Amino acid sequence: MNRFLKTTLTLMTLFRVIIVGCQKKPTAPNIDIPNEQLGPEIGMPNSNYDFVVSAVDPDDEAVSVRLDWGDGIISDWSSFVPSGQPIKLTHSWTNPGTYEIKVQAKDASDAVSNWAIVHRIMISDDGYPNRVIATIPVGHHPLDITALPNGEYVYVANRDDDNVSVIRTEDNTVIATVPVGDAPDGIVASPNGQYVYVVNRNGNSISVISTATNTVETTIPMSYGPINITVLPNGNYLYVTNGDYHSITKVNAQNNTVEKTFPLSGGPVGISALHNNQYIYVSQWLSNSVAVIKTSNDSVVATISVGSSPWSVVPLQNGQYAYAINRSSDNVSVIDISNNTVIKTIPVGYGPVHAAPLHNSQYLYVFNNSNDNVTVIRTHDNTVVDTIPAGNGPCFGVALRNNHYVYVVNEWSDNVTVIGR
């Protein structure tokens, strides 16, 4: 081979190496889930859990990802999607333990990123609260209850006393009573724990309680007989059902002003926000349905037929299911949130009114108002696993974030049942 040809080939090879070396790899995937959370932090064995990631390619090429689940299993590469678009992968773990989840990405040119540790999940099956450990007297005709995010206090709305009982969970003692408006009904805590919002049904108002002082800081006038209330997980907006007037009121929680009231036929009663901030679910007891409202424009995007007289609708924190609590048909409709279809109907006790899921999404507690008990549903297979006695007329409840306690309001015995382990 002559020297000129050899030199040319060497330069061509070097040029080729330089070109290959200049290919840009996609960056480590960005977490793309509400609250900066890739997926659930706690789960149970043999249950499927969804995880959402996204990868951004500097050259704006399509990207694919795969996940190392930490249990010796690495997923297949996902389908290619546009750079930055969320990708959902699903996995289940067989054995209890804490697992590190890692993500790797590649672009359409097969440039591959390094592995990045993005999440940890604890898989456990250590039981659930299943026995009554305390009974706490509160005011007359308590109707609803909420817990602060840190779990240190719960607040109970006492309808006939026009006040709210504040319970310290450390010793289950009522440490304050806060006067509010006429006939308090729905109650919810802000995500940052600084405020508790109380709907006063006959007073046509919302009392805003400062949790630092346990006093009403301001009162928001309403006009439509408000019943129940929810808050978006980002804390920006409150949504209130006006059941007697077939409407929903949207309140700006940053300045405590009513932004709009829009119609919703069918008798809206229960209302819950999904944890992605994007949708509100409303139970409509007259039309036996659940309305799905898109929060970006407050439009109804789906209507789901459920059981008879749904009094509330409760989503799981993991975003898999929502449960319509059907008061007149004594059952619970299981709604698959991914496609808004009912996948199962679960018989429970008589006159169920509301339900509370544990924060790990493993169990749901249904409050049977006419049975004076609580039905426990295991959510991974939607099977009833237990029935726990409560007071007279259990109607609403809340689970603490540690998953160890459920507080149940009994409207006719004027007390709260504490269910523990």
VOPAGU-2260 file (C-alpha; in pm, 1 decimal, decimal comma):
REM VOPAGU-2260
SITE   aa  ch    i         X         Y         Z
SITE  MET   A    0       0,0       0,0       0,0
SITE  ASN   A    1     144,0     337,6     -95,1
SITE  ARG   A    2     204,5     600,1     163,9
SITE  PHE   A    3     -62,8     838,9      28,2
SITE  LEU   A    4    -338,8     574,6      41,0
SITE  LYS   A    5    -230,9     460,3     388,8
SITE  THR   A    6    -234,5     818,6     516,3
SITE  THR   A    7    -578,0     880,0     363,5
SITE  LEU   A    8    -724,6     570,2     529,0
SITE  THR   A    9    -571,3     670,2     861,6
SITE  LEU   A   10    -724,8    1016,2     839,7
SITE  MET   A   11   -1062,0     870,1     741,5
SITE  THR   A   12   -1053,1     635,1    1038,9
SITE  LEU   A   13    -952,3     916,7    1272,0
SITE  PHE   A   14   -1231,6    1137,1    1131,9
SITE  ARG   A   15   -1479,8     854,5    1183,1
SITE  VAL   A   16   -1368,6     807,3    1543,9
SITE  ILE   A   17   -1400,8    1179,2    1608,4
SITE  ILE   A   18   -1754,1    1183,9    1466,0
SITE  VAL   A   19   -1863,3     886,6    1674,1
SITE  GLY   A   20   -1702,9    1036,6    1981,7
SITE  CYS   A   21   -1892,1    1362,2    1931,6
SITE  GLN   A   22   -2231,3    1197,6    1947,6
SITE  LYS   A   23   -2416,1    1336,4    2247,7
SITE  LYS   A   24   -2573,0    1101,5    2497,3
SITE  PRO   A   25   -2910,7    1180,8    2647,0
SITE  THR   A   26   -2895,2    1323,4    2993,2
SITE  ALA   A   27   -2999,3    1116,6    3292,4
SITE  PRO   A   28   -3380,9    1098,7    3297,5
SITE  ASN   A   29   -3563,2    1378,2    3472,1
SITE  ILE   A   30   -3828,7    1286,2    3726,1
SITE  ASP   A   31   -4166,7    1374,8    3580,0
SITE  ILE   A   32   -4426,0    1299,9    3847,2
SITE  PRO   A   33   -4620,4    1520,1    4095,9
SITE  ASN   A   34   -4432,8    1619,8    4411,1
SITE  GLU   A   35   -4101,1    1528,2    4244,6
SITE  GLN   A   36   -4181,6    1163,2    4291,0
SITE  LEU   A   37   -4100,1     898,4    4032,0
SITE  GLY   A   38   -4347,8     652,6    4178,3
SITE  PRO   A   39   -4468,2     512,8    4511,6
SITE  GLU   A   40   -4223,6     500,5    4801,0
SITE  ILE   A   41   -4399,9     212,0    4976,8
SITE  GLY   A   42   -4558,8     -98,1    4832,2
SITE  MET   A   43   -4651,1    -454,8    4903,6
SITE  PRO   A   44   -4523,1    -779,7    4748,8
SITE  ASN   A   45   -4667,1    -904,7    4419,5
SITE  SER   A   46   -4847,3    -578,3    4340,3
SITE  ASN   A   47   -4787,5    -384,6    4020,0
SITE  TYR   A   48   -4665,3     -26,6    4056,1
SITE  ASP   A   49   -4628,2     235,4    3784,8
SITE  PHE   A   50   -4319,8     455,9    3749,0
SITE  VAL   A   51   -4295,5     755,6    3516,8
SITE  VAL   A   52   -3964,2     895,5    3389,1
SITE  SER   A   53   -3852,6    1119,8    3105,9
SITE  ALA   A   54   -3520,8    1162,1    2926,1
SITE  VAL   A   55   -3402,5    1474,0    2745,8
SITE  ASP   A   56   -3163,4    1437,2    2452,0
SITE  PRO   A   57   -2934,1    1736,7    2376,6
SITE  ASP   A   58   -2976,6    1671,4    2002,8
SITE  ASP   A   59   -3354,6    1646,1    2040,4
SITE  GLU   A   60   -3359,2    1288,5    1912,8
SITE  ALA   A   61   -3620,4    1038,4    2020,2
SITE  VAL   A   62   -3531,7     855,8    2340,6
SITE  SER   A   63   -3590,5     520,8    2508,4
SITE  VAL   A   64   -3537,4     421,6    2871,9
SITE  ARG   A   65   -3499,1     109,0    3080,0
SITE  LEU   A   66   -3511,9      59,3    3455,3
SITE  ASP   A   67   -3301,8    -152,9    3686,1
SITE  TRP   A   68   -3556,9    -243,1    3953,6
SITE  GLY   A   69   -3295,8    -333,1    4215,7
SITE  ASP   A   70   -3410,5    -693,7    4251,1
SITE  GLY   A   71   -3190,1    -839,1    3978,3
SITE  ILE   A   72   -3436,0    -753,5    3701,8
SITE  ILE   A   73   -3372,5    -493,4    3431,6
SITE  SER   A   74   -3664,8    -395,7    3212,6
SITE  ASP   A   75   -3659,1    -409,2    2835,4
SITE  TRP   A   76   -3595,3     -83,0    2655,8
SITE  SER   A   77   -3917,0     115,2    2620,0
SITE  SER   A   78   -4052,2     232,2    2287,0
SITE  PHE   A   79   -3890,0     548,6    2153,6
SITE  VAL   A   80   -4073,5     870,3    2232,3
SITE  PRO   A   81   -3995,6    1237,3    2162,1
SITE  SER   A   82   -3730,3    1388,7    2385,4
SITE  GLY   A   83   -3875,1    1492,9    2721,1
SITE  GLN   A   84   -4199,4    1296,3    2688,7
SITE  PRO   A   85   -4297,2    1090,8    2996,6
SITE  ILE   A   86   -4257,5     713,8    2975,8
SITE  LYS   A   87   -4442,2     473,9    3208,3
SITE  LEU   A   88   -4300,3     137,1    3314,9
SITE  THR   A   89   -4457,4    -111,4    3556,8
SITE  HIS   A   90   -4299,9    -358,9    3797,8
SITE  SER   A   91   -4376,2    -575,9    4100,4
SITE  TRP   A   92   -4143,3    -713,7    4366,4
SITE  THR   A   93   -4174,4   -1062,1    4514,8
SITE  ASN   A   94   -3993,2   -1017,2    4844,0
SITE  PRO   A   95   -4006,6    -748,2    5114,6
SITE  GLY   A   96   -3711,0    -509,9    5125,1
SITE  THR   A   97   -3587,7    -168,2    5014,5
SITE  TYR   A   98   -3495,0    -142,7    4647,6
SITE  GLU   A   99   -3290,9     118,3    4458,0
SITE  ILE   A  100   -3431,8     196,2    4116,2
SITE  LYS   A  101   -3190,4     310,2    3844,4
SITE  VAL   A  102   -3264,3     449,2    3499,7
SITE  GLN   A  103   -3065,2     441,7    3176,8
SITE  ALA   A  104   -3155,4     619,8    2853,8
SITE  LYS   A  105   -3051,2     602,4    2491,7
SITE  ASP   A  106   -3127,5     811,3    2187,2
SITE  ALA   A  107   -3219,9     711,0    1833,0
SITE  SER   A  108   -2848,6     699,7    1741,4
SITE  ASP   A  109   -2789,7     440,5    2017,0
SITE  ALA   A  110   -2588,0     680,6    2233,2
SITE  VAL   A  111   -2643,3     550,4    2585,8
SITE  SER   A  112   -2636,7     743,1    2913,4
SITE  ASN   A  113   -2488,6     623,9    3239,6
SITE  TRP   A  114   -2713,5     460,3    3496,5
SITE  ALA   A  115   -2870,3     706,2    3739,2
SITE  ILE   A  116   -3021,3     618,3    4077,6
SITE  VAL   A  117   -3355,3     796,5    4084,2
SITE  HIS   A  118   -3575,2     634,4    4346,1
SITE  ARG   A  119   -3612,4     392,5    4636,1
SITE  ILE   A  120   -3914,3     185,7    4723,6
SITE  MET   A  121   -3979,7     -13,6    5039,5
SITE  ILE   A  122   -4178,2    -332,3    4985,3
SITE  SER   A  123   -4341,3    -457,8    5303,0
SITE  ASP   A  124   -4639,0    -660,3    5413,7
SITE  ASP   A  125   -4648,1    -578,9    5781,8
SITE  GLY   A  126   -5022,3    -572,6    5827,7
SITE  TYR   A  127   -5268,0    -288,1    5875,1
SITE  PRO   A  128   -5454,6    -112,1    6158,2
SITE  ASN   A  129   -5718,9    -365,6    6266,0
SITE  ARG   A  130   -5832,7    -300,6    6622,8
SITE  VAL   A  131   -5995,1     -20,4    6820,7
SITE  ILE   A  132   -5738,8     134,4    7054,4
SITE  ALA   A  133   -5918,3     451,1    7170,8
SITE  THR   A  134   -6247,2     640,1    7167,8
SITE  ILE   A  135   -6234,6    1020,6    7186,2
SITE  PRO   A  136   -6541,8    1232,9    7278,2
SITE  VAL   A  137   -6586,7    1538,2    7054,4
SITE  GLY   A  138   -6874,5    1777,2    6980,5
SITE  HIS   A  139   -7232,3    1704,9    6877,9
SITE  HIS   A  140   -7300,9    1544,9    6540,1
SITE  PRO   A  141   -6944,0    1529,0    6406,1
SITE  LEU   A  142   -6950,3    1488,0    6028,2
SITE  ASP   A  143   -6601,5    1507,8    5884,0
SITE  ILE   A  144   -6236,7    1486,9    5981,1
SITE  THR   A  145   -5896,4    1577,1    5838,4
SITE  ALA   A  146   -5536,0    1528,5    5948,9
SITE  LEU   A  147   -5237,5    1758,2    5917,8
SITE  PRO   A  148   -4967,6    1619,1    5685,5
SITE  ASN   A  149   -4729,0    1561,0    5977,0
SITE  GLY   A  150   -4992,6    1351,7    6153,3
SITE  GLU   A  151   -4963,9    1540,3    6481,8
SITE  TYR   A  152   -5321,2    1670,2    6488,9
SITE  VAL   A  153   -5660,3    1583,0    6346,2
SITE  TYR   A  154   -5951,9    1826,0    6312,9
SITE  VAL   A  155   -6317,4    1722,5    6350,6
SITE  ALA   A  156   -6611,3    1929,2    6221,5
SITE  ASN   A  157   -6900,4    1921,8    6474,1
SITE  ARG   A  158   -7213,5    2022,3    6287,2
SITE  ASP   A  159   -7456,8    2088,2    6575,4
SITE  ASP   A  160   -7201,6    2278,0    6786,3
SITE  ASP   A  161   -7073,2    2500,2    6504,6
SITE  ASN   A  162   -6715,1    2424,5    6599,0
SITE  VAL   A  163   -6410,1    2209,9    6528,1
SITE  SER   A  164   -6238,6    1978,7    6778,2
SITE  VAL   A  165   -5857,6    1961,1    6757,5
SITE  ILE   A  166   -5716,2    1623,9    6862,7
SITE  ARG   A  167   -5349,2    1573,8    6944,8
SITE  THR   A  168   -5266,9    1228,4    6810,8
SITE  GLU   A  169   -4973,8    1168,5    7045,3
SITE  ASP   A  170   -5212,8    1106,0    7335,1
SITE  ASN   A  171   -5554,3    1131,6    7158,6
SITE  THR   A  172   -5655,0    1435,4    7362,5
SITE  VAL   A  173   -5877,1    1722,9    7248,7
SITE  ILE   A  174   -5653,0    2024,9    7300,8
SITE  ALA   A  175   -5868,7    2298,7    7143,1
SITE  THR   A  176   -6218,2    2378,9    7021,5
SITE  VAL   A  177   -6243,0    2631,2    6739,2
SITE  PRO   A  178   -6573,3    2818,7    6674,9
SITE  VAL   A  179   -6660,0    2834,3    6304,3
SITE  GLY   A  180   -6972,5    2905,4    6098,8
SITE  ASP   A  181   -7322,4    2758,1    6099,5
SITE  ALA   A  182   -7335,1    2377,4    6049,7
SITE  PRO   A  183   -6977,6    2288,5    5957,0
SITE  ASP   A  184   -6968,7    1990,0    5723,6
SITE  GLY   A  185   -6670,9    1921,9    5494,5
SITE  ILE   A  186   -6318,4    1983,6    5620,7
SITE  VAL   A  187   -5971,5    1957,1    5464,0
SITE  ALA   A  188   -5614,3    2049,9    5559,7
SITE  SER   A  189   -5383,8    2240,5    5328,8
SITE  PRO   A  190   -5091,6    2036,7    5190,3
SITE  ASN   A  191   -4841,4    2249,1    5384,2
SITE  GLY   A  192   -5033,2    2199,7    5708,0
SITE  GLN   A  193   -5070,8    2572,2    5777,9
SITE  TYR   A  194   -5447,4    2589,4    5733,0
SITE  VAL   A  195   -5763,4    2386,0    5777,2
SITE  TYR   A  196   -6061,5    2478,2    5559,9
SITE  VAL   A  197   -6409,7    2416,0    5699,9
SITE  VAL   A  198   -6726,7    2432,5    5489,7
SITE  ASN   A  199   -7021,5    2581,4    5679,7
SITE  ARG   A  200   -7328,4    2443,5    5507,6
SITE  ASN   A  201   -7594,2    2666,9    5661,7
SITE  GLY   A  202   -7357,4    2959,1    5701,1
SITE  ASN   A  203   -7274,1    2965,2    5327,5
SITE  SER   A  204   -6906,5    3016,1    5400,6
SITE  ILE   A  205   -6564,4    2859,7    5446,2
SITE  SER   A  206   -6379,1    2916,3    5774,4
SITE  VAL   A  207   -6001,1    2925,8    5730,0
SITE  ILE   A  208   -5833,2    2804,3    6049,8
SITE  SER   A  209   -5468,6    2887,2    6116,3
SITE  THR   A  210   -5317,6    2570,7    6261,8
SITE  ALA   A  211   -5047,2    2773,8    6436,2
SITE  THR   A  212   -5303,9    2941,4    6662,1
SITE  ASN   A  213   -5616,3    2727,8    6611,0
SITE  THR   A  214   -5821,7    3037,4    6537,6
SITE  VAL   A  215   -6023,9    3139,2    6233,9
SITE  GLU   A  216   -5799,8    3366,5    6031,1
SITE  THR   A  217   -6053,8    3457,8    5764,6
SITE  THR   A  218   -6397,9    3362,0    5635,3
SITE  ILE   A  219   -6470,6    3313,4    5266,4
SITE  PRO   A  220   -6832,5    3397,2    5171,8
SITE  MET   A  221   -7017,1    3138,3    4963,5
SITE  SER   A  222   -7364,0    3153,0    4810,5
SITE  TYR   A  223   -7475,0    2802,4    4728,3
SITE  GLY   A  224   -7509,0    2582,2    5038,1
SITE  PRO   A  225   -7164,2    2420,2    5031,4
SITE  ILE   A  226   -7127,7    2056,6    5143,6
SITE  ASN   A  227   -6784,1    1906,7    5084,3
SITE  ILE   A  228   -6440,3    2035,8    4995,8
SITE  THR   A  229   -6109,0    1921,4    4851,5
SITE  VAL   A  230   -5776,0    2091,5    4789,6
SITE  LEU   A  231   -5533,9    2035,0    4504,7
SITE  PRO   A  232   -5211,2    1869,6    4621,8
SITE  ASN   A  233   -5016,9    2178,5    4510,1
SITE  GLY   A  234   -5232,3    2386,1    4745,8
SITE  ASN   A  235   -5338,7    2638,0    4482,6
SITE  TYR   A  236   -5712,5    2579,2    4465,5
SITE  LEU   A  237   -6005,9    2452,6    4668,1
SITE  TYR   A  238   -6307,8    2289,7    4506,5
SITE  VAL   A  239   -6643,0    2282,1    4686,3
SITE  THR   A  240   -6961,2    2088,9    4605,6
SITE  ASN   A  241   -7292,1    2274,0    4628,1
SITE  GLY   A  242   -7521,1    1972,2    4620,9
SITE  ASP   A  243   -7854,1    2152,4    4660,0
SITE  TYR   A  244   -7765,4    2387,1    4375,8
SITE  HIS   A  245   -7597,9    2136,5    4140,3
SITE  SER   A  246   -7273,9    2327,8    4108,5
SITE  ILE   A  247   -6904,1    2340,5    4198,3
SITE  THR   A  248   -6725,3    2644,9    4337,3
SITE  LYS   A  249   -6354,7    2701,0    4273,4
SITE  VAL   A  250   -6164,6    2904,1    4533,5
SITE  ASN   A  251   -5817,2    3051,9    4495,7
SITE  ALA   A  252   -5640,4    2933,5    4811,0
SITE  GLN   A  253   -5359,2    3186,0    4769,0
SITE  ASN   A  254   -5586,9    3486,1    4830,0
SITE  ASN   A  255   -5901,6    3314,3    4964,7
SITE  THR   A  256   -6132,5    3442,2    4693,1
SITE  VAL   A  257   -6398,2    3266,2    4488,3
SITE  GLU   A  258   -6288,3    3245,4    4124,4
SITE  LYS   A  259   -6593,0    3082,7    3970,5
SITE  THR   A  260   -6896,7    2864,5    4020,9
SITE  PHE   A  261   -6991,5    2627,2    3741,1
SITE  PRO   A  262   -7289,7    2393,4    3700,5
SITE  LEU   A  263   -7274,2    2018,5    3757,9
SITE  SER   A  264   -7603,6    1836,2    3738,7
SITE  GLY   A  265   -7670,1    1511,3    3916,0
SITE  GLY   A  266   -7641,5    1616,6    4280,0
SITE  PRO   A  267   -7268,1    1664,4    4347,9
SITE  VAL   A  268   -7173,9    1561,4    4702,4
SITE  GLY   A  269   -6833,0    1401,4    4754,6
SITE  ILE   A  270   -6526,6    1552,5    4592,1
SITE  SER   A  271   -6159,8    1450,3    4576,4
SITE  ALA   A  272   -5853,0    1569,1    4390,1
SITE  LEU   A  273   -5619,8    1326,3    4218,6
SITE  HIS   A  274   -5257,9    1348,7    4329,6
SITE  ASN   A  275   -5147,3    1471,2    3985,9
SITE  ASN   A  276   -5335,1    1803,6    4033,8
SITE  GLN   A  277   -5495,7    1752,0    3692,9
SITE  TYR   A  278   -5835,8    1605,4    3774,9
SITE  ILE   A  279   -6115,8    1629,8    4029,5
SITE  TYR   A  280   -6354,7    1337,8    4089,5
SITE  VAL   A  281   -6709,4    1423,6    4204,6
SITE  SER   A  282   -6973,2    1176,2    4321,8
SITE  GLN   A  283   -7325,4    1258,5    4197,8
SITE  TRP   A  284   -7581,6    1086,7    4415,7
SITE  LEU   A  285   -7889,0    1171,6    4206,7
SITE  SER   A  286   -7747,1    1045,2    3876,4
SITE  ASN   A  287   -7555,8     745,6    4021,1
SITE  SER   A  288   -7235,5     859,9    3860,2
SITE  VAL   A  289   -6892,0    1011,7    3909,8
SITE  ALA   A  290   -6792,5    1321,4    3712,7
SITE  VAL   A  291   -6429,0    1370,8    3613,5
SITE  ILE   A  292   -6332,0    1738,6    3595,1
SITE  LYS   A  293   -6014,4    1859,9    3425,7
SITE  THR   A  294   -5865,7    2132,7    3643,7
SITE  SER   A  295   -5691,0    2320,7    3363,6
SITE  ASN   A  296   -6025,8    2442,2    3227,4
SITE  ASP   A  297   -6277,3    2302,3    3480,4
SITE  SER   A  298   -6456,8    2099,9    3217,1
SITE  VAL   A  299   -6621,6    1759,7    3261,3
SITE  VAL   A  300   -6417,5    1514,6    3054,8
SITE  ALA   A  301   -6586,2    1190,2    3164,4
SITE  THR   A  302   -6893,3    1063,3    3345,1
SITE  ILE   A  303   -6870,1     718,4    3504,2
SITE  SER   A  304   -7177,3     513,7    3596,6
SITE  VAL   A  305   -7139,9     359,9    3943,2
SITE  GLY   A  306   -7371,2     218,1    4212,3
SITE  SER   A  307   -7675,8     372,8    4374,2
SITE  SER   A  308   -7643,4     709,7    4549,4
SITE  PRO   A  309   -7263,2     748,3    4555,3
SITE  TRP   A  310   -7188,9     968,4    4855,1
SITE  SER   A  311   -6816,4    1008,9    4806,0
SITE  VAL   A  312   -6530,6     912,3    4576,5
SITE  VAL   A  313   -6181,3     839,8    4706,0
SITE  PRO   A  314   -5862,1     797,1    4497,9
SITE  LEU   A  315   -5553,6     602,1    4602,3
SITE  GLN   A  316   -5233,2     797,3    4636,4
SITE  ASN   A  317   -5055,8     568,6    4390,1
SITE  GLY   A  318   -5296,2     683,5    4118,5
SITE  GLN   A  319   -5422,1     334,3    4030,8
SITE  TYR   A  320   -5783,4     333,2    4149,0
SITE  ALA   A  321   -6060,6     557,9    4273,6
SITE  TYR   A  322   -6344,6     416,7    4482,4
SITE  ALA   A  323   -6705,4     536,7    4460,0
SITE  ILE   A  324   -6883,1     472,3    4790,9
SITE  ASN   A  325   -7243,1     383,0    4701,1
SITE  ARG   A  326   -7467,2     453,9    4998,8
SITE  SER   A  327   -7794,1     300,9    4876,1
SITE  SER   A  328   -7655,0     -10,3    4705,9
SITE  ASP   A  329   -7422,5     -96,3    4996,0
SITE  ASN   A  330   -7118,4    -142,1    4778,7
SITE  VAL   A  331   -6806,9      20,4    4638,1
SITE  SER   A  332   -6733,8      73,9    4268,1
SITE  VAL   A  333   -6365,7      34,9    4178,4
SITE  ILE   A  334   -6266,6     283,2    3905,0
SITE  ASP   A  335   -5950,9     230,8    3700,6
SITE  ILE   A  336   -5814,5     584,7    3681,9
SITE  SER   A  337   -5617,5     513,7    3361,8
SITE  ASN   A  338   -5935,2     476,6    3155,7
SITE  ASN   A  339   -6215,7     581,8    3393,2
SITE  THR   A  340   -6397,7     249,6    3381,9
SITE  VAL   A  341   -6548,3      47,0    3665,7
SITE  ILE   A  342   -6356,7    -279,5    3691,9
SITE  LYS   A  343   -6518,9    -429,4    4002,2
SITE  THR   A  344   -6802,6    -382,6    4251,1
SITE  ILE   A  345   -6732,6    -480,0    4614,0
SITE  PRO   A  346   -7017,1    -547,5    4861,5
SITE  VAL   A  347   -6957,4    -382,6    5200,5
SITE  GLY   A  348   -7178,3    -298,5    5500,4
SITE  TYR   A  349   -7506,7    -107,6    5514,8
SITE  GLY   A  350   -7514,9     258,2    5423,1
SITE  PRO   A  351   -7147,6     322,7    5340,6
SITE  VAL   A  352   -7074,7     692,8    5330,6
SITE  HIS   A  353   -6703,1     747,6    5285,9
SITE  ALA   A  354   -6366,4     570,2    5280,4
SITE  ALA   A  355   -6004,8     643,1    5375,6
SITE  PRO   A  356   -5703,9     475,1    5213,1
SITE  LEU   A  357   -5376,8     417,3    5391,9
SITE  HIS   A  358   -5105,1     638,7    5246,6
SITE  ASN   A  359   -4919,2     334,5    5114,8
SITE  SER   A  360   -5232,5     260,1    4908,2
SITE  GLN   A  361   -5243,3    -100,1    5031,4
SITE  TYR   A  362   -5573,2     -87,4    5221,9
SITE  LEU   A  363   -5898,0     107,7    5205,3
SITE  TYR   A  364   -6127,2     162,6    5506,1
SITE  VAL   A  365   -6498,3     198,6    5423,4
SITE  PHE   A  366   -6725,6     354,9    5687,3
SITE  ASN   A  367   -7065,4     184,0    5705,6
SITE  ASN   A  368   -7299,9     438,6    5861,5
SITE  SER   A  369   -7591,3     198,1    5922,9
SITE  ASN   A  370   -7377,4     -96,8    6036,2
SITE  ASP   A  371   -7163,4      83,8    6294,6
SITE  ASN   A  372   -6852,3     -77,3    6152,0
SITE  VAL   A  373   -6567,8     -38,5    5906,3
SITE  THR   A  374   -6494,9    -263,9    5608,8
SITE  VAL   A  375   -6126,2    -309,7    5519,0
SITE  ILE   A  376   -6044,7    -369,5    5151,9
SITE  ARG   A  377   -5703,1    -491,2    5033,7
SITE  THR   A  378   -5645,6    -283,0    4723,2
SITE  HIS   A  379   -5404,2    -495,9    4522,0
SITE  ASP   A  380   -5682,2    -748,8    4456,8
SITE  ASN   A  381   -5979,8    -541,6    4582,5
SITE  THR   A  382   -6087,0    -802,0    4834,1
SITE  VAL   A  383   -6256,2    -749,0    5170,5
SITE  VAL   A  384   -6018,8    -874,3    5440,8
SITE  ASP   A  385   -6168,1    -745,9    5766,6
SITE  THR   A  386   -6458,8    -580,1    5946,1
SITE  ILE   A  387   -6384,2    -358,4    6248,7
SITE  PRO   A  388   -6643,6    -221,3    6494,3
SITE  ALA   A  389   -6680,7     154,3    6534,3
SITE  GLY   A  390   -6916,3     390,6    6716,8
SITE  ASN   A  391   -7273,8     481,5    6630,8
SITE  GLY   A  392   -7296,2     603,0    6272,7
SITE  PRO   A  393   -6940,3     604,2    6136,5
SITE  CYS   A  394   -6942,2     840,7    5843,4
SITE  PHE   A  395   -6599,8     984,9    5764,2
SITE  GLY   A  396   -6241,3     905,5    5853,5
SITE  VAL   A  397   -5877,8     974,1    5782,6
SITE  ALA   A  398   -5555,2     771,0    5792,1
SITE  LEU   A  399   -5232,2     913,6    5928,9
SITE  ARG   A  400   -4929,7     913,1    5701,1
SITE  ASN   A  401   -4746,4     655,0    5910,7
SITE  ASN   A  402   -5016,0     402,1    5807,9
SITE  HIS   A  403   -5053,1     295,2    6171,8
SITE  TYR   A  404   -5378,1     472,7    6263,1
SITE  VAL   A  405   -5720,8     544,2    6116,7
SITE  TYR   A  406   -5949,7     799,4    6285,6
SITE  VAL   A  407   -6323,5     744,2    6233,3
SITE  VAL   A  408   -6595,3    1002,4    6301,1
SITE  ASN   A  409   -6916,1     860,6    6453,4
SITE  GLU   A  410   -7192,3    1113,5    6392,2
SITE  TRP   A  411   -7453,6     972,3    6635,0
SITE  SER   A  412   -7230,4     880,8    6931,1
SITE  ASP   A  413   -7043,5    1213,7    6917,3
SITE  ASN   A  414   -6699,7    1060,0    6924,6
SITE  VAL   A  415   -6402,9     941,9    6721,3
SITE  THR   A  416   -6290,2     580,0    6702,9
SITE  VAL   A  417   -5914,3     527,9    6669,1
SITE  ILE   A  418   -5816,0     211,5    6485,7
SITE  GLY   A  419   -5454,6     102,4    6536,2
SITE  ARG   A  420   -5230,2    -200,4    6508,2
